[in-house]
Each structure stands twice: as C-alpha cells, then as structure tokens.
Amino acid sequence: MTALGHHLLAEFSGCDAAALADLGQVTRAMLQAAEASGATVVTHSFHHFSPHGVSGAVIIAESHLAIHTWPEHGFAAVDFFSCGPVDMDRGLAVLKAAFGAVEETRLELERGPLRTVNP
C-alpha cells in the first residue's frame, strides 16, 4: 500500500512569548500557514488557556493543522497532516516567522501504513 497521507510534527523553540500567548495572533498565523501551503481551509477553532497558552486547529479539506503553545517556555508544538498536495514547508515557514522561532525540529511520517520519513 502506498502512503495515504503525510504527517509532519514540528516543534518551534526560542519563540516570542507574547506571540505564543496571543489568541488572535496564533489564529491568524495558523490560517496564513494553511493558505500558504495551498490547503483548502474548511473551518477553525482556537482556545486561550488561563494563565497562558493557546491550542487550536485548522480543519482543511486535506486533513488538519493543529497547534499547542507554551509561552512560558517559548515553545510551540505543531501537527500538520495532509492526504493531498500541500506544501507543508511553506506553511511551517509562515509559523516560524510569526512566532520568531530560533529553532525548528521536525519529524515526518507517512501514514497508511505508518513509517518514518525523517526521524
């Protein structure tokens, strides 16, 4: 069986704490990332936690783009899954810039059957 989807897990560190704590900024960055990747946005939902942190997802026709932020650690975890032709590199570049990330780590997986592309 060939892969049914591509799953990319990204971690951004050294991020601007204020950017990661701002619900509006995180929402805008995620929508811009989805659009930059060429994905078709269906809907989105984001939540600000007290005292800090934002979690949310952009549902795309191709699957989803999700995030959780830890402003107090300058850290964000991103989950980008697609069963269609999207440019995840372009989407992640938008997020890295929006959050002022110093470092980015990625793990790429092919789904169906599960196998590691880039450990």
FENKADA-V686158 format. One record per backbone hydrogen bond with DSSP energy under -1.0 kcal/mol. CO is the residue of the C=O (numbers start at 1). NH is the residue of the N-H. Records with the same first field share a line. If there is no record, write none. Layout:
# FENKADA-V686158
CO = NH, NH
This chain:
# FENKADA-V686158
5 = 111
6 = 82
7 = 109
8 = 80
9 = 107
10 = 78
11 = 105
12 = 76
13 = 102, 103
16 = 20
17 = 21
22 = 26
23 = 27
24 = 28
25 = 29
26 = 30
27 = 31
28 = 32
29 = 33
30 = 34
31 = 35
32 = 36
33 = 37
34 = 39
35 = 38
37 = 87
40 = 61
43 = 59
45 = 57
47 = 55
53 = 49
54 = 69
55 = 47
56 = 67
57 = 45
58 = 65
59 = 42, 43
60 = 63
62 = 83
63 = 60
64 = 81
65 = 58
66 = 79
67 = 56
68 = 77
70 = 73, 75
71 = 74
74 = 15
75 = 70
76 = 12
77 = 68
78 = 10
79 = 66
80 = 8
81 = 64
82 = 6
84 = 86
86 = 88
87 = 91
88 = 92
89 = 93
90 = 94
91 = 95
92 = 96
93 = 97
94 = 98
95 = 99
96 = 101
99 = 16
103 = 13
105 = 11
107 = 9
108 = 117, 118
109 = 7
110 = 115
111 = 4, 5
115 = 110
118 = 108
